């Protein structure tokens, strides 16, 4: 945990040396009400030394700094240099939720939103529910959830801008919206819906544990507002007064092994063997022999297959374009740079001919377009440069760095090739070769971390090697298409043979399509025998998007078959073979676009259950269709960023 327990606030030393006595005068962090009730005050007379995962509760012991200095560090809330007097200030705190007591009044939501001045479409704490049984033994269990300030915060590791910090004060995981540039990756990796991406402001914000109230010895606003005494708060592993359980799971709560969240539960009432959600997500929960619940597919929409072409468009459209453009550019560069080294005569002919220059120009334009589109995916595109801040932990930052290095290497290599065309210098040729090798290494790094960016435990549909086969397959097939359809016309114009180019590009394209197809087959087999959110995504793939899904698969198979025909015909009728290759290329490109769009719209995260309206994607779609989204109080906004 040492690598994530950051002690930011580098300005503390400056404040300590420059602050005047007036600056350090104790001031209240939040206004105190006269006669504050005891239920709103922190009270932990005894604490454990370690939590159930072996993590030290006294977080100062995890910090490689002077303990006295760490214990007296101010949080600088609203510029206040005072330090709270809570004796457990540097111990990990946690929420405790008693599901038996929650009446679903949403007072916790209201208190949280009022304190943080949130608009209607943003809520750091939300109340969802699961239900089951039948009349007269019908039961509903409410779940109130905010950020769990985890021991292993995946949001902190994933954020490319370093907007998150795990503090030793209370163990709070705090996020700075002004550092955030709105990529939304933290919302992907968090299993609990904690980070909230505001499409209006283009940035993420989340629960801050009400650290200003904690400094005054008060519990968070949501806890103080709870009418049913369902929410409590204190040092982790402490069982609140009049409670008997500190469980780490209840029905609907994702596996605590993902992040070791700092929340504990009590739920003593007997629940039905099957609990369902009301928020449109086709997931329900089955009771296991040990009494725990696991997620399984809930066939809510039946077996009817649809095209749902209009639903293929999503907020992630720029990423569809970015990933395909990047993979195509990288694949084509590998073909024209590595192919000649491996002895492929067709690719050697391309590299030594004038065809190499338009190919390299197309690759630069394609990659530049991909990078531009990737910035349009950001809530605040002008802050794109912050994407390299967290190279130490974030796969997204490493992916961006690798792609940027490749683009720089590709551009430099192209420039050197053009210069050498006029000066014919051996030194420049060697330098171009070294720069090309640099670009190849950047491709390896960029592609690896592009794959790692989607290995997310909170998104089981992506958390599979099929992502790698799809990305590499697209790189080979799309790259081969670019090389063939650019080089062959140039070679034909200058009167050189191009049949060998067609054959090798057809082989590369067949290899890429085969790799992608095999990955899809094994992925489908895995999901057909699996349960949970990944299987639910596959269920939607085969029903709501059934015809689009099968059309994509048929397109891949047909393109592969036509490529084989191209190879066979190239020895007798090159013109006919080229025509068939062109048809195969159109099919492959269309299949790639549909497949990549499905990749983003299908994924179902291990989210907390929503309600019939709130946190319900189906209701959001309905609200947009009928105009309710135009009423801000409904809490539904257009997909902007």
MARVODO-92501 format. One record per residue (C-alpha): x negated, y negated, z; chain; residue in one letter. Coordinates in steps of 0.5 Angstrom, whole numbers, padded with zeros to 4 digits. Each point is the difference from the previous one (the first is absolute). Layout:
N
<<X Y Z> A a>,
...
This chain:
641
<<0000 0000 0000> A x>,
<<-0006 -0005 0001> A x>,
<<0000 -0001 -0008> A x>,
<<0007 -0003 0000> A x>,
<<0000 -0003 0007> A x>,
<<-0002 -0007 -0003> A x>,
<<-0001 -0006 0005> A x>,
<<0001 -0006 -0005> A x>,
<<0001 -0007 0002> A x>,
<<-0007 -0001 -0001> A x>,
<<0001 -0008 0001> A x>,
<<0001 0002 0008> A x>,
<<-0008 -0002 0001> A x>,
<<0001 -0006 -0003> A x>,
<<0006 -0002 0004> A x>,
<<-0003 0002 0006> A x>,
<<-0006 -0004 -0001> A x>,
<<0004 -0006 -0003> A x>,
<<0007 0000 0004> A x>,
<<0001 -0006 0005> A x>,
<<0002 0002 0007> A x>,
<<0007 -0003 -0002> A x>,
<<0000 0005 -0006> A x>,
<<0000 0006 0005> A x>,
<<0005 -0002 0005> A x>,
<<0005 0005 0000> A x>,
<<0006 0000 -0004> A x>,
<<0007 0004 0000> A x>,
<<0000 0004 -0007> A x>,
<<0007 0000 0000> A x>,
<<0005 -0004 0004> A x>,
<<0002 0004 0006> A x>,
<<0007 0000 0002> A x>,
<<0002 -0001 0008> A x>,
<<0002 0006 0003> A x>,
<<-0003 0005 -0005> A x>,
<<0003 0007 0002> A x>,
<<-0005 0006 0002> A x>,
<<0002 0004 -0006> A x>,
<<-0003 -0005 -0005> A x>,
<<-0007 0000 0004> A x>,
<<-0006 0005 -0001> A x>,
<<-0001 0004 0005> A x>,
<<-0005 0006 0000> A x>,
<<-0003 0001 0007> A x>,
<<-0003 0007 -0002> A x>,
<<-0003 0002 -0007> A x>,
<<-0003 0006 -0003> A x>,
<<-0008 0000 -0002> A x>,
<<0002 0003 -0007> A x>,
<<0006 0001 -0005> A x>,
<<0002 0007 -0002> A x>,
<<-0004 0000 -0006> A x>,
<<-0007 -0001 0004> A x>,
<<0000 -0008 -0002> A x>,
<<-0002 -0004 0006> A x>,
<<0005 -0005 0003> A x>,
<<-0005 -0005 0002> A x>,
<<-0002 -0003 -0007> A x>,
<<-0005 -0004 0003> A x>,
<<-0004 0007 0001> A x>,
<<0000 0001 -0008> A x>,
<<-0003 -0007 -0001> A x>,
<<-0007 0000 -0001> A x>,
<<-0001 -0007 0004> A x>,
<<-0001 -0003 0007> A x>,
<<0007 0002 0003> A x>,
<<0000 -0006 0004> A x>,
<<0000 -0004 -0006> A x>,
<<0005 0004 -0003> A x>,
<<0005 0000 0005> A x>,
<<0000 -0007 0001> A x>,
<<0001 -0002 -0008> A x>,
<<0006 -0004 -0001> A x>,
<<0005 0002 -0006> A x>,
<<0000 -0008 -0002> A x>,
<<0008 0001 -0001> A x>,
<<0002 -0007 -0003> A x>,
<<-0007 -0002 0002> A x>,
<<0001 0001 0007> A x>,
<<-0007 0002 0003> A x>,
<<0003 0003 0007> A x>,
<<0000 0007 0002> A x>,
<<0005 0004 0002> A x>,
<<0000 0003 0008> A x>,
<<0003 0007 -0002> A x>,
<<-0005 0005 0004> A x>,
<<0001 0005 -0006> A x>,
<<-0001 -0006 -0006> A x>,
<<-0005 0005 -0003> A x>,
<<0004 0006 0000> A x>,
<<0004 0003 -0005> A x>,
<<0007 -0002 0000> A x>,
<<0006 0004 -0003> A x>,
<<0007 0000 -0001> A x>,
<<0005 0005 0003> A x>,
<<0006 0001 -0003> A x>,
<<0006 0004 0003> A x>,
<<0004 0002 -0005> A x>,
<<0006 0003 0004> A x>,
<<0001 -0007 0003> A x>,
<<0000 -0004 -0007> A x>,
<<0007 -0002 -0002> A x>,
<<-0002 -0003 -0007> A x>,
<<0002 -0008 0002> A x>,
<<-0007 -0002 -0004> A x>,
<<-0001 -0005 0006> A x>,
<<-0007 0002 -0001> A x>,
<<0000 -0002 -0007> A x>,
<<0003 -0007 0001> A x>,
<<-0005 -0002 0006> A x>,
<<-0006 0002 -0004> A x>,
<<0002 -0003 -0006> A x>,
<<0002 -0007 0004> A x>,
<<-0006 0000 0003> A x>,
<<-0004 0001 -0006> A x>,
<<0004 -0004 -0004> A x>,
<<0001 0005 -0006> A x>,
<<0005 -0001 -0005> A x>,
<<0006 0005 -0001> A x>,
<<-0004 0005 -0005> A x>,
<<-0006 0001 0005> A x>,
<<0001 0003 0006> A x>,
<<-0006 0003 0004> A x>,
<<0004 0004 0005> A x>,
<<0006 0004 -0003> A x>,
<<0005 0005 0002> A x>,
<<0002 0006 -0004> A x>,
<<0003 0006 0001> A x>,
<<0001 0008 -0001> A x>,
<<0007 0003 0001> A x>,
<<0002 0007 0000> A x>,
<<0005 0005 0002> A x>,
<<0008 0000 -0001> A x>,
<<0006 -0002 0003> A x>,
<<0001 0000 0006> A x>,
<<-0007 0002 0002> A x>,
<<-0003 -0006 -0005> A x>,
<<-0007 -0003 0002> A x>,
<<-0004 -0006 -0002> A x>,
<<-0006 -0002 0003> A x>,
<<-0003 -0007 -0001> A x>,
<<-0007 -0002 -0001> A x>,
<<-0003 -0007 0001> A x>,
<<-0007 0000 -0003> A x>,
<<-0006 -0006 -0001> A x>,
<<-0007 0001 -0001> A x>,
<<-0003 0005 0005> A x>,
<<-0007 -0003 0000> A x>,
<<-0003 0007 -0001> A x>,
<<-0007 0003 0002> A x>,
<<-0002 0001 -0007> A x>,
<<0004 -0006 -0004> A x>,
<<0000 0002 -0007> A x>,
<<0002 -0007 -0002> A x>,
<<-0006 -0003 0003> A x>,
<<-0004 0005 -0004> A x>,
<<0004 0000 -0006> A x>,
<<0000 -0008 -0001> A x>,
<<-0005 -0003 -0005> A x>,
<<0000 -0007 0003> A x>,
<<-0001 0002 0007> A x>,
<<0006 -0003 0003> A x>,
<<0001 0005 0005> A x>,
<<-0004 0000 0007> A x>,
<<0001 0005 0006> A x>,
<<-0001 -0004 0006> A x>,
<<-0003 0003 0007> A x>,
<<0005 -0005 0003> A x>,
<<0006 0004 0001> A x>,
<<-0002 0005 -0006> A x>,
<<0004 -0005 -0005> A x>,
<<-0001 0001 -0007> A x>,
<<0001 -0007 -0003> A x>,
<<0001 -0002 -0007> A x>,
<<-0002 -0007 -0003> A x>,
<<0005 -0002 -0005> A x>,
<<-0004 -0006 -0003> A x>,
<<-0006 0005 -0001> A x>,
<<0005 0005 -0004> A x>,
<<0001 -0001 -0008> A x>,
<<0006 0005 0000> A x>,
<<-0003 0006 -0003> A x>,
<<0005 0004 0004> A x>,
<<-0005 0006 0001> A x>,
<<0001 0000 0008> A x>,
<<0008 0001 -0001> A x>,
<<-0002 0006 -0004> A x>,
<<-0005 0003 0005> A x>,
<<0004 -0001 0006> A x>,
<<0005 0005 0002> A x>,
<<0005 -0004 0004> A x>,
<<0002 -0006 -0004> A x>,
<<-0004 -0005 0004> A x>,
<<-0003 -0004 -0005> A x>,
<<0005 -0005 -0003> A x>,
<<-0002 -0002 -0007> A x>,
<<0004 -0007 -0001> A x>,
<<0002 0000 -0008> A x>,
<<0001 -0008 0001> A x>,
<<-0006 -0002 0003> A x>,
<<-0004 0006 -0003> A x>,
<<-0004 0002 0006> A x>,
<<0001 0005 0006> A x>,
<<0001 -0001 0007> A x>,
<<0002 0005 0006> A x>,
<<0001 0001 0007> A x>,
<<-0005 -0004 0005> A x>,
<<0002 0004 0006> A x>,
<<0002 -0007 0003> A x>,
<<-0007 -0001 0003> A x>,
<<0002 -0007 0002> A x>,
<<0005 0003 0004> A x>,
<<-0005 0005 0003> A x>,
<<-0005 -0005 0002> A x>,
<<0006 -0003 0004> A x>,
<<0001 0007 0003> A x>,
<<0007 0001 -0004> A x>,
<<0002 0005 -0004> A x>,
<<0001 -0001 -0007> A x>,
<<0006 -0003 -0002> A x>,
<<0004 0006 -0003> A x>,
<<-0001 0004 0006> A x>,
<<0003 -0006 0004> A x>,
<<0006 -0001 -0004> A x>,
<<0001 0008 0000> A x>,
<<0008 0000 0003> A x>,
<<-0001 0008 0001> A x>,
<<-0006 0000 0003> A x>,
<<-0003 0005 -0006> A x>,
<<-0006 -0004 -0001> A x>,
<<-0006 -0001 0005> A x>,
<<-0007 -0002 0000> A x>,
<<-0006 0001 0004> A x>,
<<-0007 0004 0000> A x>,
<<0000 0006 -0005> A x>,
<<0002 0007 0004> A x>,
<<0003 -0004 0005> A x>,
<<0007 0003 0001> A x>,
<<0005 -0006 0002> A x>,
<<0004 0000 0006> A x>,
<<0006 0005 0000> A x>,
<<-0003 0003 -0006> A x>,
<<-0002 0007 -0001> A x>,
<<-0003 0001 -0007> A x>,
<<-0006 -0003 -0004> A x>,
<<0001 0004 -0006> A x>,
<<-0003 -0002 -0007> A x>,
<<0005 0002 -0004> A x>,
<<0008 0000 -0001> A x>,
<<0004 0002 -0006> A x>,
<<-0002 -0005 -0006> A x>,
<<-0007 -0002 0002> A x>,
<<-0006 0002 -0004> A x>,
<<-0005 0004 0002> A x>,
<<-0004 -0003 0006> A x>,
<<-0006 0003 -0003> A x>,
<<-0001 -0005 -0005> A x>,
<<-0002 -0006 0004> A x>,
<<0001 0002 0007> A x>,
<<0005 -0005 0001> A x>,
<<0001 -0004 0007> A x>,
<<0007 0002 0001> A x>,
<<0003 0005 0005> A x>,
<<0008 0002 0000> A x>,
<<0005 0003 0004> A x>,
<<0005 0004 -0003> A x>,
<<0004 0005 0005> A x>,
<<0007 0001 -0004> A x>,
<<0001 0006 -0004> A x>,
<<0000 -0002 -0007> A x>,
<<0003 0005 -0006> A x>,
<<-0005 0004 -0004> A x>,
<<0001 -0004 -0006> A x>,
<<-0001 -0008 0000> A x>,
<<0002 -0004 -0006> A x>,
<<-0002 -0007 -0002> A x>,
<<0005 -0005 -0002> A x>,
<<-0005 -0005 -0004> A x>,
<<0000 0004 -0007> A x>,
<<-0006 0003 0000> A x>,
<<0001 0008 -0001> A x>,
<<-0004 0002 0006> A x>,
<<0003 0004 0007> A x>,
<<-0003 0003 0006> A x>,
<<0001 0007 0002> A x>,
<<-0002 0002 0007> A x>,
<<-0005 0005 0001> A x>,
<<-0001 0006 0005> A x>,
<<-0004 -0005 0004> A x>,
<<0005 -0005 0000> A x>,
<<-0003 -0005 -0004> A x>,
<<0003 -0002 -0007> A x>,
<<-0003 0000 -0007> A x>,
<<0002 -0003 -0006> A x>,
<<0003 0004 -0006> A x>,
<<0003 -0002 -0006> A x>,
<<0008 -0003 0000> A x>,
<<0003 0001 -0006> A x>,
<<0004 -0006 0000> A x>,
<<0001 -0002 -0007> A x>,
<<0001 0008 -0003> A x>,
<<-0003 0003 -0006> A x>,
<<0002 -0005 -0005> A x>,
<<-0006 -0002 -0005> A x>,
<<0000 -0007 -0002> A x>,
<<-0005 -0004 -0004> A x>,
<<0000 -0006 0004> A x>,
<<-0004 -0004 -0004> A x>,
<<0002 -0007 0003> A x>,
<<-0003 0003 0007> A x>,
<<-0007 0001 -0003> A x>,
<<-0001 -0007 0001> A x>,
<<-0003 -0002 0007> A x>,
<<-0004 -0005 0003> A x>,
<<-0006 0005 -0001> A x>,
<<0000 -0002 -0008> A x>,
<<-0006 -0004 0000> A x>,
<<-0004 0006 0003> A x>,
<<0003 0005 -0005> A x>,
<<-0003 -0004 -0005> A x>,
<<-0007 -0001 0004> A x>,
<<-0001 0007 0001> A x>,
<<0002 0002 -0007> A x>,
<<-0005 -0006 -0003> A x>,
<<-0005 0002 0004> A x>,
<<0000 0007 -0001> A x>,
<<0000 -0001 -0007> A x>,
<<-0006 -0005 0000> A x>,
<<-0004 0005 0004> A x>,
<<0002 0006 -0004> A x>,
<<-0002 -0003 -0007> A x>,
<<-0007 -0003 0003> A x>,
<<-0002 0007 0003> A x>,
<<0002 0003 -0007> A x>,
<<-0005 -0005 -0004> A x>,
<<-0005 -0001 0005> A x>,
<<-0001 0007 0003> A x>,
<<0003 0004 -0006> A x>,
<<-0006 -0001 -0004> A x>,
<<-0005 0002 0005> A x>,
<<0004 0007 0001> A x>,
<<-0001 0001 -0008> A x>,
<<0006 -0001 -0002> A x>,
<<-0001 -0002 -0008> A x>,
<<0007 -0004 -0001> A x>,
<<-0001 -0004 0006> A x>,
<<-0008 -0002 -0002> A x>,
<<0003 -0002 -0006> A x>,
<<0004 -0005 0003> A x>,
<<-0005 -0002 0005> A x>,
<<-0005 -0002 -0006> A x>,
<<0005 -0003 -0005> A x>,
<<0003 -0007 0000> A x>,
<<0007 0004 0003> A x>,
<<-0003 -0001 0007> A x>,
<<0000 -0007 0000> A x>,
<<0008 -0001 -0001> A x>,
<<0001 0006 0005> A x>,
<<-0004 -0004 0006> A x>,
<<0004 -0006 -0002> A x>,
<<0006 0004 0001> A x>,
<<-0002 0003 0007> A x>,
<<-0002 -0007 0002> A x>,
<<0007 -0003 -0001> A x>,
<<0003 0006 0002> A x>,
<<-0003 0000 0007> A x>,
<<0000 -0008 0001> A x>,
<<0008 0001 -0002> A x>,
<<0000 0006 0006> A x>,
<<-0004 -0005 0005> A x>,
<<0005 -0005 -0002> A x>,
<<0006 0004 0001> A x>,
<<-0002 0003 0007> A x>,
<<-0001 -0007 0003> A x>,
<<0007 -0002 -0003> A x>,
<<0002 0006 0005> A x>,
<<-0002 -0004 0006> A x>,
<<0004 -0005 0004> A x>,
<<-0005 -0005 0000> A x>,
<<-0004 0001 -0007> A x>,
<<-0005 -0006 0001> A x>,
<<-0003 0004 0006> A x>,
<<-0002 0006 -0004> A x>,
<<-0007 -0001 0002> A x>,
<<0002 0002 0007> A x>,
<<0001 0007 -0002> A x>,
<<-0008 0002 0001> A x>,
<<0000 -0002 0007> A x>,
<<0001 0007 0003> A x>,
<<-0005 0004 -0004> A x>,
<<-0001 0004 0007> A x>,
<<0006 0003 0000> A x>,
<<0005 -0001 -0005> A x>,
<<0001 0004 -0006> A x>,
<<0004 -0005 -0004> A x>,
<<-0006 -0005 0001> A x>,
<<-0005 0005 -0002> A x>,
<<0004 0002 -0006> A x>,
<<0000 -0008 -0002> A x>,
<<-0007 -0001 0001> A x>,
<<-0001 0006 -0004> A x>,
<<0004 -0002 -0006> A x>,
<<-0003 -0007 0001> A x>,
<<-0007 0003 -0001> A x>,
<<0002 0004 -0006> A x>,
<<0003 -0006 -0003> A x>,
<<-0006 -0004 0001> A x>,
<<-0004 0006 -0003> A x>,
<<0004 0001 -0006> A x>,
<<0000 -0008 -0002> A x>,
<<-0008 0000 0001> A x>,
<<-0001 0006 -0004> A x>,
<<0004 -0002 -0005> A x>,
<<-0004 -0007 0000> A x>,
<<-0006 0004 -0001> A x>,
<<0002 0004 -0005> A x>,
<<0002 -0006 -0004> A x>,
<<-0007 -0004 0001> A x>,
<<-0003 0007 -0002> A x>,
<<0004 0000 -0006> A x>,
<<-0004 -0007 -0002> A x>,
<<-0007 0001 0003> A x>,
<<-0001 0008 0000> A x>,
<<-0004 0000 0006> A x>,
<<-0002 0006 0003> A x>,
<<0000 -0003 0007> A x>,
<<0007 -0003 -0001> A x>,
<<0002 0007 -0002> A x>,
<<-0003 0003 0006> A x>,
<<0003 -0005 0005> A x>,
<<0007 0001 -0004> A x>,
<<-0001 0008 0002> A x>,
<<-0001 -0002 0007> A x>,
<<0006 -0005 0001> A x>,
<<0004 0006 -0004> A x>,
<<-0002 0005 0006> A x>,
<<0002 -0005 0005> A x>,
<<0007 -0001 -0003> A x>,
<<0000 0008 0000> A x>,
<<-0001 0000 0007> A x>,
<<0005 -0005 0002> A x>,
<<0005 0004 -0004> A x>,
<<-0001 0006 0005> A x>,
<<0000 -0005 0006> A x>,
<<0006 -0004 -0003> A x>,
<<0004 0007 -0002> A x>,
<<-0001 0003 0007> A x>,
<<0002 -0005 0004> A x>,
<<0006 -0001 -0005> A x>,
<<0002 0007 0002> A x>,
<<-0002 -0001 0007> A x>,
<<0005 -0006 0001> A x>,
<<0006 0005 -0002> A x>,
<<-0002 0005 0005> A x>,
<<0005 -0003 0006> A x>,
<<0003 0005 0005> A x>,
<<0006 -0005 0001> A x>,
<<0001 0002 -0008> A x>,
<<0000 0007 -0001> A x>,
<<0002 0000 -0007> A x>,
<<-0006 -0003 -0002> A x>,
<<-0005 0003 0006> A x>,
<<-0002 0006 -0005> A x>,
<<-0005 0001 -0005> A x>,
<<0005 -0001 -0006> A x>,
<<-0002 -0007 0001> A x>,
<<-0007 0002 -0002> A x>,
<<0002 0004 -0006> A x>,
<<0005 -0005 -0003> A x>,
<<-0005 -0006 0001> A x>,
<<-0006 0004 -0004> A x>,
<<0005 0003 -0005> A x>,
<<0002 -0007 -0002> A x>,
<<-0007 -0003 0000> A x>,
<<-0002 0006 -0005> A x>,
<<0006 0000 -0004> A x>,
<<0001 -0008 -0001> A x>,
<<-0007 -0001 -0001> A x>,
<<0000 0005 -0005> A x>,
<<0005 -0004 -0004> A x>,
<<-0003 -0006 0001> A x>,
<<-0006 0002 -0003> A x>,
<<0003 0004 -0006> A x>,
<<0005 -0005 -0002> A x>,
<<-0005 -0006 0000> A x>,
<<-0006 0004 -0003> A x>,
<<0003 0004 -0005> A x>,
<<0003 -0006 -0004> A x>,
<<-0007 -0004 0000> A x>,
<<-0004 0006 -0002> A x>,
<<0005 0001 -0006> A x>,
<<-0001 -0007 -0002> A x>,
<<-0008 0001 0000> A x>,
<<0001 0006 -0004> A x>,
<<-0003 0005 0006> A x>,
<<0003 0007 0002> A x>,
<<0005 0000 0006> A x>,
<<0002 0007 0000> A x>,
<<-0004 0002 0005> A x>,
<<0002 -0006 0005> A x>,
<<0007 0002 -0001> A x>,
<<-0002 0007 0002> A x>,
<<-0004 -0002 0006> A x>,
<<0006 -0005 0002> A x>,
<<0005 0005 -0001> A x>,
<<-0004 0005 0005> A x>,
<<-0001 -0006 0005> A x>,
<<0008 -0001 0000> A x>,
<<0002 0007 0000> A x>,
<<-0005 0001 0006> A x>,
<<0003 -0006 0004> A x>,
<<0008 0002 -0002> A x>,
<<-0002 0007 0003> A x>,
<<-0003 -0002 0006> A x>,
<<0006 -0005 0001> A x>,
<<0005 0005 -0001> A x>,
<<-0003 0006 0004> A x>,
<<0000 -0005 0006> A x>,
<<0007 -0002 -0001> A x>,
<<0002 0008 0000> A x>,
<<-0004 0001 0006> A x>,
<<0003 -0006 0003> A x>,
<<0007 0002 -0001> A x>,
<<-0001 0007 0002> A x>,
<<-0003 -0003 0007> A x>,
<<0006 -0004 0001> A x>,
<<0005 0005 -0002> A x>,
<<-0002 0004 0006> A x>,
<<-0002 -0006 0005> A x>,
<<0005 -0004 0004> A x>,
<<0000 -0007 0002> A x>,
<<0000 -0007 -0003> A x>,
<<-0005 0003 -0006> A x>,
<<0005 0005 -0002> A x>,
<<0006 -0005 0001> A x>,
<<-0004 -0004 -0005> A x>,
<<0000 0006 -0005> A x>,
<<0007 0001 0001> A x>,
<<0001 -0007 -0002> A x>,
<<-0004 0001 -0006> A x>,
<<0004 0006 -0002> A x>,
<<0007 -0003 0000> A x>,
<<0000 -0008 0000> A x>,
<<-0006 0000 -0005> A x>,
<<0001 0007 -0002> A x>,
<<0000 -0001 -0008> A x>,
<<-0005 -0005 0000> A x>,
<<-0005 0005 0004> A x>,
<<0002 0005 -0005> A x>,
<<-0001 -0004 -0006> A x>,
<<-0007 -0002 0003> A x>,
<<-0002 0007 0001> A x>,
<<0002 0002 -0007> A x>,
<<-0003 -0006 -0003> A x>,
<<-0007 0002 0004> A x>,
<<0001 0007 -0003> A x>,
<<0002 -0002 -0007> A x>,
<<-0006 -0005 0000> A x>,
<<-0005 0006 0002> A x>,
<<0003 0004 -0006> A x>,
<<0000 -0005 -0005> A x>,
<<-0008 -0001 0002> A x>,
<<-0001 0007 -0001> A x>,
<<0003 -0001 -0007> A x>,
<<-0004 -0006 -0001> A x>,
<<-0006 0004 0001> A x>,
<<0002 0006 -0004> A x>,
<<0002 -0005 -0006> A x>,
<<-0006 -0004 0000> A x>,
<<-0004 0005 -0003> A x>,
<<0004 0000 -0006> A x>,
<<0004 -0006 -0001> A x>,
<<-0003 -0006 0004> A x>,
<<0006 -0005 -0002> A x>,
<<0005 0005 0003> A x>,
<<-0004 0001 0006> A x>,
<<0000 -0007 0002> A x>,
<<0007 -0001 -0001> A x>,
<<0002 0005 0005> A x>,
<<-0006 -0003 0004> A x>,
<<0004 -0006 0000> A x>,
<<0007 0003 0002> A x>,
<<-0004 0004 0006> A x>,
<<-0003 -0007 0002> A x>,
<<0007 -0003 0000> A x>,
<<0003 0006 0004> A x>,
<<-0006 0000 0005> A x>,
<<0001 -0008 0001> A x>,
<<0007 0000 0001> A x>,
<<-0001 0006 0005> A x>,
<<-0005 -0003 0004> A x>,
<<0004 -0007 0001> A x>,
<<0006 0004 0002> A x>,
<<-0004 0005 0005> A x>,
<<-0003 -0006 0003> A x>,
<<0006 -0004 0001> A x>,
<<0003 0007 0003> A x>,
<<-0006 0000 0005> A x>,
<<0001 -0006 0003> A x>,
<<0008 0000 0000> A x>,
<<0001 0007 0003> A x>,
<<-0005 0000 0006> A x>,
<<0004 0000 0007> A x>,
<<-0004 -0002 0006> A x>,
<<0001 0003 0007> A x>,
<<0004 -0006 0002> A x>,
<<0004 -0001 0006> A x>,
<<0008 0001 -0002> A x>,
<<0003 -0006 -0001> A x>,
<<0008 -0002 0001> A x>,
<<0006 0000 -0005> A x>,
<<-0002 -0007 -0002> A x>,
<<-0007 -0002 0003> A x>,
<<-0006 0003 -0003> A x>,
<<0004 0004 -0005> A x>,
<<-0003 0000 -0007> A x>,
<<0007 0003 -0003> A x>,
<<0004 -0006 0003> A x>,
<<-0006 -0005 -0002> A x>,
<<0001 0002 -0007> A x>,
<<0008 0000 0000> A x>,
<<-0001 -0007 0003> A x>,
<<-0004 -0002 -0006> A x>,
<<0005 0003 -0005> A x>,
<<0006 -0004 0003> A x>,
<<-0003 -0006 0002> A x>,
<<-0001 0000 0008> A x>,
<<-0007 -0001 -0001> A x>,
<<0001 -0007 -0001> A x>,
<<0003 -0001 0007> A x>,
<<-0006 -0001 0004> A x>,
<<0003 0002 0006> A x>,
<<0001 0007 -0002> A x>,
<<-0008 0001 0000> A x>,
<<-0001 0003 -0007> A x>,
<<-0004 -0004 -0005> A x>,
<<-0002 0001 -0007> A x>,
<<-0006 0004 -0002> A x>,
<<-0005 -0006 -0001> A x>,
<<-0007 0002 0001> A x>,
